[in-house]
Amino acid sequence: MNLLTDSTLPIRIFPAQRKDYRKIICLYHGWGSSVTKYEEFARMLSEQGFTVIVPELHLHDCRNALGAYFDQGIVERHFWEVVFQSIEESSTLVQQLNVPREDIIWLGVSMGGFIASGAAAKHDGSAGVININGSGSFLFSEQLFRRRDKRDDLTAEEERHLRAYDPVLQEQSTPTLFVHGQRDAVIPIETQEHYVRQVGEIHHDLTFLKHPSINHTVSDQMIADIFIWLNDRF
């Protein structure tokens, strides 16, 4: 593993451990997590022959990390800020890697799944996108979160901002895999089901795998399913 901190964005690189070239995976972690907690997953992917890039995210790790990630007010104030900034920074990351978008697979877990779907929408024609326990339907997700948490409705400006980044509102052709726990109490599976209902008829390479009895975690079977999907396509 290599850590590059003198480049435009701080990233960690896990070189492919096979000689045959199998694309680059940009791996995004969840809210309040860290690149170090994703090292094992990154190594597993690199053993499959992929070069894995794990960016350090805004307000995490060395980038002004917050002190109390799971205080409700902190989450409400900064969650979408991190998602939107990371999507914007995906363009810088593509330039930094100096590879065509056709060679990049966007992969994320939880908040990272939101980012991965947003980055894939921004860079349509990428090699693929894998969203684990996240959502590709931003506006619907935030509306659901607010109803669940008994919060005020979105303002017109907040709704406009979400719509500007919402993957469900953008044309996409990137091969897509959604993997989600059916008992997810943090990012309810309904958020991904909404995406599938909206785009399923026009997005012809969309796979949605639901895992019964799984809450907001990544199980061994989920990882196995991801490897099957990757091996089928790359």
DRENDO-1510 file (C-alpha; in Angstrom, 1 decimal, always signed):
<recs>
REC; n; res; u; v; w
REC; 1; MET; +0.0; +0.0; +0.0 .
REC; 2; ASN; +1.2; +3.5; -0.9 .
REC; 3; LEU; +0.1; +6.7; +0.7 .
REC; 4; LEU; +0.3; +9.8; -1.6 .
REC; 5; THR; -0.2; +13.0; +0.4 .
REC; 6; ASP; +1.8; +15.4; -1.9 .
REC; 7; SER; -0.6; +15.0; -4.8 .
REC; 8; THR; -3.8; +17.0; -5.4 .
REC; 9; LEU; -5.9; +14.8; -3.2 .
REC; 10; PRO; -4.5; +12.5; -0.4 .
REC; 11; ILE; -5.1; +8.9; -1.6 .
REC; 12; ARG; -4.0; +5.5; -0.6 .
REC; 13; ILE; -3.0; +3.1; -3.4 .
REC; 14; PHE; -3.2; -0.7; -3.3 .
REC; 15; PRO; -1.5; -2.0; -6.4 .
REC; 16; ALA; -3.0; -5.0; -8.2 .
REC; 17; GLN; -1.5; -8.2; -7.1 .
REC; 18; ARG; -1.9; -10.0; -10.4 .
REC; 19; LYS; -0.2; -9.2; -13.7 .
REC; 20; ASP; -3.4; -9.1; -15.8 .
REC; 21; TYR; -4.9; -5.6; -15.9 .
REC; 22; ARG; -8.4; -5.4; -14.4 .
REC; 23; LYS; -9.3; -1.8; -14.1 .
REC; 24; ILE; -9.0; +0.7; -11.2 .
REC; 25; ILE; -11.4; +0.7; -8.3 .
REC; 26; CYS; -12.0; +3.9; -6.4 .
REC; 27; LEU; -13.2; +2.8; -3.0 .
REC; 28; TYR; -15.1; +5.3; -0.7 .
REC; 29; HIS; -15.8; +4.6; +2.9 .
REC; 30; GLY; -18.8; +5.4; +5.1 .
REC; 31; TRP; -19.6; +8.4; +7.3 .
REC; 32; GLY; -17.3; +8.6; +10.3 .
REC; 33; SER; -15.0; +5.8; +9.1 .
REC; 34; SER; -11.4; +6.0; +7.8 .
REC; 35; VAL; -9.2; +4.8; +5.0 .
REC; 36; THR; -7.4; +2.6; +7.5 .
REC; 37; LYS; -10.6; +0.7; +8.2 .
REC; 38; TYR; -10.9; -0.2; +4.6 .
REC; 39; GLU; -7.4; -1.6; +4.1 .
REC; 40; GLU; -8.5; -5.2; +4.3 .
REC; 41; PHE; -11.3; -4.8; +1.8 .
REC; 42; ALA; -8.9; -2.9; -0.5 .
REC; 43; ARG; -6.3; -5.7; -0.3 .
REC; 44; MET; -9.0; -8.3; -1.1 .
REC; 45; LEU; -9.9; -6.4; -4.2 .
REC; 46; SER; -6.2; -5.9; -5.2 .
REC; 47; GLU; -5.7; -9.7; -4.8 .
REC; 48; GLN; -8.4; -10.0; -7.5 .
REC; 49; GLY; -6.2; -8.0; -9.9 .
REC; 50; PHE; -7.6; -4.5; -9.4 .
REC; 51; THR; -5.6; -1.4; -8.5 .
REC; 52; VAL; -7.5; +0.1; -5.6 .
REC; 53; ILE; -7.5; +3.8; -4.8 .
REC; 54; VAL; -8.9; +4.9; -1.4 .
REC; 55; PRO; -9.3; +8.7; -1.2 .
REC; 56; GLU; -9.3; +10.5; +2.1 .
REC; 57; LEU; -12.6; +12.3; +2.4 .
REC; 58; HIS; -13.5; +15.8; +3.4 .
REC; 59; LEU; -13.8; +16.1; +7.2 .
REC; 60; HIS; -12.2; +12.7; +7.7 .
REC; 61; ASP; -8.7; +11.4; +8.4 .
REC; 62; CYS; -6.1; +14.2; +7.7 .
REC; 63; ARG; -8.8; +16.5; +6.2 .
REC; 64; ASN; -10.1; +18.3; +9.2 .
REC; 65; ALA; -11.6; +15.3; +10.9 .
REC; 66; LEU; -14.6; +15.9; +13.1 .
REC; 67; GLY; -14.8; +14.9; +16.7 .
REC; 68; ALA; -18.3; +13.6; +17.1 .
REC; 69; TYR; -19.4; +12.0; +13.9 .
REC; 70; PHE; -22.6; +10.4; +15.3 .
REC; 71; ASP; -24.0; +13.4; +17.1 .
REC; 72; GLN; -27.3; +13.9; +15.2 .
REC; 73; GLY; -26.7; +17.6; +14.6 .
REC; 74; ILE; -23.2; +16.9; +13.1 .
REC; 75; VAL; -24.6; +14.3; +10.7 .
REC; 76; GLU; -27.4; +16.6; +9.6 .
REC; 77; ARG; -25.1; +19.5; +9.1 .
REC; 78; HIS; -22.2; +17.7; +7.3 .
REC; 79; PHE; -23.4; +14.4; +5.6 .
REC; 80; TRP; -24.4; +15.9; +2.3 .
REC; 81; GLU; -21.5; +18.4; +2.4 .
REC; 82; VAL; -19.1; +15.5; +2.4 .
REC; 83; VAL; -21.1; +13.6; -0.3 .
REC; 84; PHE; -21.3; +16.7; -2.7 .
REC; 85; GLN; -17.7; +17.7; -2.2 .
REC; 86; SER; -16.5; +14.1; -2.8 .
REC; 87; ILE; -18.5; +14.0; -6.0 .
REC; 88; GLU; -17.0; +17.2; -7.2 .
REC; 89; GLU; -13.5; +16.0; -6.3 .
REC; 90; SER; -14.0; +12.9; -8.4 .
REC; 91; SER; -13.2; +15.0; -11.4 .
REC; 92; THR; -9.9; +16.0; -9.8 .
REC; 93; LEU; -9.3; +12.3; -8.9 .
REC; 94; VAL; -9.8; +11.2; -12.5 .
REC; 95; GLN; -7.2; +13.9; -13.6 .
REC; 96; GLN; -4.9; +12.9; -10.8 .
REC; 97; LEU; -5.0; +9.2; -11.8 .
REC; 98; ASN; -4.5; +10.2; -15.5 .
REC; 99; VAL; -6.6; +7.3; -16.8 .
REC; 100; PRO; -9.8; +7.4; -18.9 .
REC; 101; ARG; -13.1; +7.1; -17.1 .
REC; 102; GLU; -13.7; +3.8; -19.0 .
REC; 103; ASP; -11.0; +2.2; -16.8 .
REC; 104; ILE; -12.6; +3.3; -13.4 .
REC; 105; ILE; -15.0; +1.4; -11.2 .
REC; 106; TRP; -16.6; +3.5; -8.5 .
REC; 107; LEU; -17.3; +1.5; -5.3 .
REC; 108; GLY; -18.6; +2.8; -2.0 .
REC; 109; VAL; -20.2; +1.6; +1.3 .
REC; 110; SER; -23.0; +3.5; +3.1 .
REC; 111; MET; -22.1; +7.2; +2.6 .
REC; 112; GLY; -19.5; +6.0; +0.2 .
REC; 113; GLY; -22.2; +4.3; -1.8 .
REC; 114; PHE; -23.9; +7.7; -2.3 .
REC; 115; ILE; -20.6; +9.1; -3.4 .
REC; 116; ALA; -19.9; +6.2; -5.8 .
REC; 117; SER; -23.3; +6.6; -7.5 .
REC; 118; GLY; -22.9; +10.4; -7.7 .
REC; 119; ALA; -19.4; +10.0; -9.2 .
REC; 120; ALA; -20.6; +7.4; -11.7 .
REC; 121; ALA; -23.4; +9.8; -12.7 .
REC; 122; LYS; -20.9; +12.6; -13.1 .
REC; 123; HIS; -18.6; +10.4; -15.2 .
REC; 124; ASP; -21.1; +8.5; -17.2 .
REC; 125; GLY; -19.4; +5.8; -19.3 .
REC; 126; SER; -17.2; +4.7; -16.4 .
REC; 127; ALA; -16.4; +0.9; -16.2 .
REC; 128; GLY; -18.8; +0.3; -13.4 .
REC; 129; VAL; -20.3; +1.4; -10.1 .
REC; 130; ILE; -21.0; -0.7; -7.0 .
REC; 131; ASN; -23.1; +0.8; -4.2 .
REC; 132; ILE; -23.2; -1.2; -0.9 .
REC; 133; ASN; -25.9; -0.1; +1.6 .
REC; 134; GLY; -26.0; +3.4; +0.2 .
REC; 135; SER; -28.4; +5.1; -2.2 .
REC; 136; GLY; -28.5; +6.4; -5.8 .
REC; 137; SER; -31.7; +8.4; -5.0 .
REC; 138; PHE; -30.6; +11.5; -3.1 .
REC; 139; LEU; -33.7; +13.6; -2.8 .
REC; 140; PHE; -35.9; +10.6; -1.9 .
REC; 141; SER; -33.4; +9.5; +0.7 .
REC; 142; GLU; -33.3; +12.8; +2.4 .
REC; 143; GLN; -37.0; +13.1; +2.4 .
REC; 144; LEU; -37.2; +9.6; +4.0 .
REC; 145; PHE; -34.6; +10.5; +6.6 .
REC; 146; ARG; -36.4; +13.7; +7.6 .
REC; 147; ARG; -39.7; +11.9; +8.0 .
REC; 148; ARG; -38.1; +9.1; +10.0 .
REC; 149; ASP; -36.3; +11.6; +12.3 .
REC; 150; LYS; -39.3; +14.0; +12.6 .
REC; 151; ARG; -37.3; +16.9; +11.1 .
REC; 152; ASP; -38.5; +19.9; +9.1 .
REC; 153; ASP; -39.2; +19.5; +5.4 .
REC; 154; LEU; -36.5; +20.5; +2.9 .
REC; 155; THR; -36.3; +24.2; +1.9 .
REC; 156; ALA; -36.5; +25.0; -1.8 .
REC; 157; GLU; -32.8; +25.7; -1.8 .
REC; 158; GLU; -31.9; +22.4; -0.1 .
REC; 159; GLU; -34.1; +20.5; -2.6 .
REC; 160; ARG; -32.5; +22.3; -5.5 .
REC; 161; HIS; -29.0; +21.3; -4.3 .
REC; 162; LEU; -30.0; +17.7; -3.9 .
REC; 163; ARG; -31.5; +17.6; -7.4 .
REC; 164; ALA; -28.3; +19.0; -8.9 .
REC; 165; TYR; -26.4; +15.9; -7.7 .
REC; 166; ASP; -29.1; +13.2; -7.6 .
REC; 167; PRO; -28.1; +10.2; -9.8 .
REC; 168; VAL; -31.7; +9.2; -10.3 .
REC; 169; LEU; -32.3; +12.4; -12.2 .
REC; 170; GLN; -29.4; +11.9; -14.6 .
REC; 171; GLU; -29.0; +9.7; -17.6 .
REC; 172; GLN; -26.7; +6.8; -17.0 .
REC; 173; SER; -25.4; +3.8; -18.9 .
REC; 174; THR; -22.6; +2.7; -16.5 .
REC; 175; PRO; -22.9; -1.0; -15.4 .
REC; 176; THR; -24.3; -0.9; -11.9 .
REC; 177; LEU; -24.5; -3.2; -8.9 .
REC; 178; PHE; -26.5; -2.4; -5.8 .
REC; 179; VAL; -26.0; -4.7; -2.7 .
REC; 180; HIS; -28.2; -3.9; +0.3 .
REC; 181; GLY; -29.3; -5.5; +3.6 .
REC; 182; GLN; -33.0; -5.8; +3.8 .
REC; 183; ARG; -33.0; -5.0; +7.5 .
REC; 184; ASP; -30.8; -1.9; +7.1 .
REC; 185; ALA; -32.0; +0.6; +9.8 .
REC; 186; VAL; -29.5; +3.3; +8.8 .
REC; 187; ILE; -30.0; +3.6; +5.0 .
REC; 188; PRO; -33.3; +1.8; +4.4 .
REC; 189; ILE; -33.4; -0.4; +1.4 .
REC; 190; GLU; -36.4; +1.6; +0.2 .
REC; 191; THR; -34.0; +4.3; -1.0 .
REC; 192; GLN; -32.4; +1.9; -3.5 .
REC; 193; GLU; -35.8; +0.4; -4.4 .
REC; 194; HIS; -36.9; +3.9; -5.4 .
REC; 195; TYR; -33.9; +4.3; -7.7 .
REC; 196; VAL; -34.7; +0.9; -9.4 .
REC; 197; ARG; -38.3; +1.8; -9.9 .
REC; 198; GLN; -37.4; +5.1; -11.5 .
REC; 199; VAL; -34.6; +4.0; -13.8 .
REC; 200; GLY; -35.0; +0.2; -14.1 .
REC; 201; GLU; -36.7; +0.3; -17.5 .
REC; 202; ILE; -34.0; +2.5; -19.1 .
REC; 203; HIS; -30.9; +1.3; -17.3 .
REC; 204; HIS; -30.3; -2.1; -18.9 .
REC; 205; ASP; -27.2; -3.1; -16.9 .
REC; 206; LEU; -28.5; -2.8; -13.3 .
REC; 207; THR; -28.2; -5.6; -10.8 .
REC; 208; PHE; -29.9; -5.3; -7.4 .
REC; 209; LEU; -29.0; -7.9; -4.8 .
REC; 210; LYS; -31.0; -7.9; -1.6 .
REC; 211; HIS; -29.6; -9.7; +1.5 .
REC; 212; PRO; -32.3; -10.9; +4.0 .
REC; 213; SER; -31.6; -10.4; +7.8 .
REC; 214; ILE; -28.6; -8.0; +7.1 .
REC; 215; ASN; -28.6; -4.7; +8.8 .
REC; 216; HIS; -26.1; -1.9; +8.0 .
REC; 217; THR; -23.1; -4.0; +7.6 .
REC; 218; VAL; -21.1; -5.8; +4.8 .
REC; 219; SER; -21.4; -9.6; +5.1 .
REC; 220; ASP; -19.1; -12.2; +3.6 .
REC; 221; GLN; -21.9; -13.2; +1.2 .
REC; 222; MET; -22.1; -9.5; +0.0 .
REC; 223; ILE; -18.4; -9.5; -0.7 .
REC; 224; ALA; -18.7; -12.8; -2.6 .
REC; 225; ASP; -21.5; -11.4; -4.7 .
REC; 226; ILE; -19.4; -8.4; -5.5 .
REC; 227; PHE; -16.5; -10.6; -6.6 .
REC; 228; ILE; -18.8; -12.6; -8.8 .
REC; 229; TRP; -20.2; -9.5; -10.5 .
REC; 230; LEU; -16.7; -8.1; -11.0 .
REC; 231; ASN; -15.4; -11.4; -12.5 .
REC; 232; ASP; -18.4; -11.6; -14.8 .
REC; 233; ARG; -17.6; -8.2; -16.3 .
REC; 234; PHE; -13.8; -7.7; -16.0 .
</recs>
